[in-house]
Amino acid sequence: MAKRDYYEVLGIDKKADDKAIKRAYRKLAKKYHPDTNPGDKQAEQKFKEVTEAYNVLGDEKKRKLYDQYGFAAFEEGAAGGAYGGAGAGSGFGGFQGGFGGNGGYQEFHFKGGQNGNMDDIFGDIFGDMFHGRSSGFGGQGFKQSYGSGFGGRSFKSKGQDLHAEIRVSFEDAAFGCEKVINLSSGQGAPAQSLKVRVPAGIEDGKSIRLRGKGGLGMNGGEAGDLLLKIHVDEKPGYERKGMDVYTTISVPFTTAVFGGEAIVNTLKGSVKCKIPAGIQSGSKIRLRGKGIVSMKDPSVHGDMYAAVQIQVPRNLSPEAKQKLREFEKIVAA
């Protein structure tokens, strides 16, 4: 069968950029992949054809040679001598004989998205695999027996990552806690209870990754992960900014004038703090180390800031009012 133009095979324009080429290949590879078309020889051939096209057009150097010399660029002794004998007809540049060639057996490890679904698998991994490069993919690999066609394939892939959400209190996020959640695989298996450790210092919106608690892998591949998003409840009178905590304290007018002490309710209990004489309303008192613990270093804590609110005296006696008027005259003089 005469070869079709690689651009025609992928259904793209000759001016298509790398993203367009990759997008077209992902779509067609997913459509014709043997795992989604078991026993369909025509789909198998289509898969080889689109893979061959992508193997050339997806490589900048090979694409330039193809644009200049066509299929001849990959023949023995052609202008693309670096690729001579690469077996472009096989659809796997760098391997001679394609699936029916030397009957060799080779294992490739590839990189890919953590979701492990078909879209991820048909992303960037084929480019690496068909060029003979090796990189990690969750410890799983793609094994292909070229001497036995697709029938000798053992295709392992990581299971899909799952997502869930839970709510915790302000204190639980600050100090850490354990929560029990119920997981359902949605595949007929009974729900399972799972104890989750929420780390101290976690912020609202952050996620915990639970290894191996996601979707099942393909053909014995490892299970995906569960990403548990944390929502932290608010605590009245307190506001968190990173590792620091903000609150307010109310002090009598006389304490603000003469100085003294005030009680601040921190996350770890009540403490006395010094109020300097003449403090102004809205001023902040810093309590070092009374904030949230760092998730990276448990020896490091944020600070707590207490904004001062000055109490204005009410229901004064006539004598008290007279004294305040005298004070006002003295201050104004």
C-alpha positions in Angstrom: 0.0 0.0 0.0 1.4 3.4 -1.0 2.2 5.6 1.9 0.0 8.6 2.5 1.4 12.1 3.2 2.1 12.4 7.0 0.2 15.7 7.2 -2.7 14.0 5.5 -2.5 11.1 7.9 -2.8 13.4 10.9 -5.3 15.6 9.2 -3.3 18.8 9.8 -2.0 21.7 7.7 1.7 21.8 6.8 2.0 25.0 8.8 0.7 23.3 12.0 2.7 24.0 15.1 3.9 21.4 17.6 0.8 21.8 19.8 -1.5 21.1 16.8 0.5 18.1 15.8 0.4 16.7 19.3 -3.3 17.4 19.6 -4.1 15.6 16.4 -2.0 12.6 17.3 -3.5 12.3 20.7 -7.0 12.2 19.2 -6.2 9.7 16.5 -4.0 7.4 18.7 -6.7 7.2 21.3 -9.3 6.4 18.5 -7.3 3.6 16.9 -5.3 2.2 19.8 -5.5 -1.6 20.0 -6.7 -1.5 23.6 -9.8 0.3 22.5 -10.2 -1.8 19.3 -9.3 -5.3 20.3 -8.9 -7.6 17.3 -9.5 -4.8 14.8 -6.7 -5.2 12.3 -7.7 -2.1 10.4 -7.6 0.0 13.5 -4.2 -1.6 14.3 -2.9 -0.5 10.9 -4.3 3.0 11.4 -2.6 3.2 14.8 0.7 2.3 13.2 0.2 4.8 10.4 -0.6 7.8 12.7 2.2 6.8 15.0 4.6 6.8 12.1 3.4 10.2 11.0 3.8 11.6 14.5 7.2 10.1 15.0 8.4 12.2 12.1 6.4 15.4 12.3 6.7 15.5 16.1 10.5 15.6 15.8 11.8 19.0 14.6 14.8 17.6 12.8 12.9 14.7 11.1 10.1 17.1 10.1 12.6 19.4 8.3 14.1 16.5 6.4 10.6 15.2 5.5 9.5 18.6 4.3 12.6 18.9 2.1 13.0 15.3 0.8 9.8 13.5 1.6 9.9 9.8 2.4 13.3 9.5 0.7 14.8 11.3 3.7 14.5 8.1 5.7 15.7 5.6 3.1 19.2 4.1 3.1 21.8 6.6 1.8 19.3 9.5 1.5 19.9 13.1 2.5 18.9 12.4 6.0 21.8 10.1 6.6 21.4 10.4 10.3 18.1 8.6 9.9 19.1 6.2 7.2 17.8 2.7 8.0 15.7 4.1 10.8 12.8 2.2 9.5 10.3 5.0 8.9 8.1 2.5 7.3 7.8 0.7 10.6 6.3 3.7 12.3 9.0 3.6 15.0 12.0 5.7 14.0 15.1 4.1 15.3 13.7 0.5 15.3 14.0 -1.6 12.2 11.3 -4.0 11.1 8.4 -2.5 13.0 6.2 -5.0 14.8 7.1 -7.8 12.4 10.9 -7.2 12.3 13.6 -8.9 14.3 11.3 -10.3 16.8 13.1 -8.5 19.6 11.6 -7.7 23.0 12.2 -4.4 24.7 10.9 -2.6 27.7 10.4 1.2 27.8 9.7 3.4 30.8 8.0 6.6 30.1 6.8 9.8 31.8 3.2 11.0 31.9 0.5 12.7 33.8 -0.5 11.4 37.2 -4.1 10.8 36.3 -3.0 7.8 34.3 -6.0 7.9 32.1 -6.0 7.4 28.3 -5.7 11.2 27.6 -2.5 11.3 29.7 -1.1 8.1 28.2 -1.5 9.6 24.7 0.1 12.8 25.7 3.8 13.1 25.5 4.8 9.6 26.3 4.7 8.2 22.7 7.3 10.6 21.6 9.7 9.4 24.2 8.9 5.8 23.8 9.2 5.6 20.1 12.5 7.5 20.2 13.9 4.9 22.5 14.3 7.3 25.5 13.7 6.1 29.0 12.1 8.0 31.8 10.1 7.2 34.9 6.3 6.8 35.0 5.3 5.7 38.5 7.6 2.7 38.2 5.4 1.2 35.4 6.5 0.5 31.9 5.2 -0.2 28.4 6.3 -3.7 27.2 6.0 -4.6 23.5 7.0 -7.8 21.8 7.7 -6.7 18.2 7.9 -10.3 16.9 4.3 -11.1 17.8 2.4 -7.9 16.9 0.0 -6.4 19.4 -0.9 -9.8 20.7 2.3 -10.0 22.7 1.7 -6.6 24.5 1.7 -6.1 28.2 0.5 -2.6 28.7 0.6 -1.3 32.3 -0.5 2.1 33.4 -1.2 3.9 36.7 -4.8 4.2 37.7 -6.7 7.5 37.6 -6.2 10.0 40.4 -9.4 10.7 42.3 -10.5 13.9 44.1 -12.5 14.5 47.3 -13.0 17.3 49.8 -13.4 17.5 53.6 -13.9 20.3 56.1 -11.9 20.8 59.3 -12.1 23.3 62.1 -9.7 26.2 62.5 -8.0 24.4 65.4 -7.8 21.1 63.6 -6.0 22.8 60.7 -3.7 24.6 63.2 -2.7 21.6 65.3 -3.4 18.7 63.0 -6.0 15.9 63.4 -7.2 12.6 62.2 -10.4 12.2 60.2 -12.2 9.1 59.0 -13.6 9.2 55.5 -15.6 6.7 53.5 -14.3 5.8 50.0 -16.4 4.2 47.3 -14.7 2.9 44.2 -17.9 3.2 42.1 -17.0 -0.2 40.6 -19.3 -2.4 42.6 -16.9 -2.8 45.6 -18.2 -1.9 49.0 -17.2 1.5 50.5 -14.1 1.4 52.7 -13.3 3.6 55.7 -10.0 5.3 55.6 -8.3 7.2 58.5 -6.6 10.3 57.2 -4.0 12.4 59.1 -4.5 16.1 58.5 -1.1 17.7 59.0 -0.7 20.6 61.5 -0.5 24.0 59.7 -2.4 23.1 56.6 -4.1 26.0 54.9 -7.5 26.3 53.4 -7.6 25.0 49.8 -4.5 22.8 50.1 -4.7 19.1 49.2 -3.4 15.9 50.8 -2.2 13.2 48.5 -3.0 9.7 49.6 -0.8 7.3 47.6 -2.5 4.3 46.0 -6.1 5.2 47.1 -7.3 6.3 43.7 -8.5 4.4 40.6 -7.3 0.9 39.8 -4.4 0.6 37.4 -4.6 -1.0 34.0 -3.3 -4.6 33.5 -1.8 -4.8 36.9 -0.5 -1.2 37.0 -0.3 0.6 40.3 -3.4 2.3 41.6 -3.8 6.1 41.3 -3.8 8.5 44.2 -6.6 10.3 46.1 -6.2 14.1 46.3 -8.1 15.3 49.4 -8.8 19.0 49.3 -9.0 20.7 52.8 -11.6 23.4 53.6 -10.9 25.2 56.9 -13.8 26.6 58.9 -13.5 30.2 60.1 -13.1 31.0 63.8 -15.0 34.1 65.1 -12.6 36.8 66.3 -9.6 35.3 64.5 -8.1 35.6 61.1 -5.3 33.6 59.6 -2.8 34.9 57.1 -0.2 32.3 56.2 1.3 31.2 59.5 0.3 34.4 61.4 -3.0 34.8 63.3 -4.8 38.1 64.0 -7.2 38.9 66.7 -8.3 41.9 68.8 -8.2 42.8 72.5 -10.1 45.4 74.4 -8.4 47.5 77.1 -9.8 50.1 79.5 -9.2 53.8 78.8 -7.0 54.1 81.9 -4.8 51.1 80.9 -4.3 52.7 77.5 -3.3 56.0 79.2 -1.1 54.6 82.1 -0.1 51.3 80.6 -0.5 47.9 82.2 -1.4 44.4 81.2 -4.1 42.7 79.1 -5.2 39.1 78.6 -4.9 37.7 75.0 -6.6 34.4 74.1 -4.1 32.6 71.8 -4.6 29.3 70.1 -2.8 27.6 72.9 -4.5 29.4 75.8 -4.6 32.7 77.5 -1.4 34.8 78.1 -0.7 38.2 79.7 0.8 40.8 77.5 2.2 44.2 78.4 0.3 47.4 77.3 2.6 50.3 76.9 1.4 53.7 78.2 -0.2 55.9 75.7 -1.0 53.1 73.2 -3.4 54.1 70.5 -6.5 52.4 69.3 -5.7 50.0 66.4 -2.1 49.5 67.5 -1.0 45.9 67.2 0.8 43.9 69.9 3.0 41.1 68.5 3.2 37.7 70.3 6.1 35.9 68.9 5.7 32.2 68.1 2.0 32.1 69.0 0.8 31.6 65.4 0.6 28.5 63.2 3.2 25.8 62.9 5.1 25.4 59.7 4.3 22.3 57.7 7.9 22.1 56.5 9.6 22.6 59.9 7.7 21.8 63.2 10.1 24.0 65.1 9.0 27.1 63.3 5.8 29.0 64.2 4.2 32.1 63.0 3.2 35.0 65.2 0.0 36.3 66.7 -1.0 39.9 66.4 -3.5 41.5 68.8 -5.1 44.8 67.6 -5.9 47.1 70.5 -9.4 48.5 71.0 -9.8 51.1 73.7 -12.9 50.9 75.9 -14.7 54.2 76.2 -16.2 54.6 79.7 -20.0 54.8 79.9 -22.5 55.8 82.6 -20.0 58.0 84.4 -20.9 59.5 87.7 -21.0 63.4 88.0 -17.8 63.3 89.9 -16.0 61.2 87.2 -17.3 63.5 84.5 -15.9 66.5 86.5 -12.5 64.9 86.8 -12.4 64.2 83.1 -13.3 67.8 82.3 -10.5 68.9 84.5 -8.2 66.4 82.7 -9.3 67.8 79.3 -8.4 71.4 80.3 -5.0 70.3 81.5 -4.2 68.4 78.3 -5.5 71.3 76.1 -3.4 73.9 78.0 
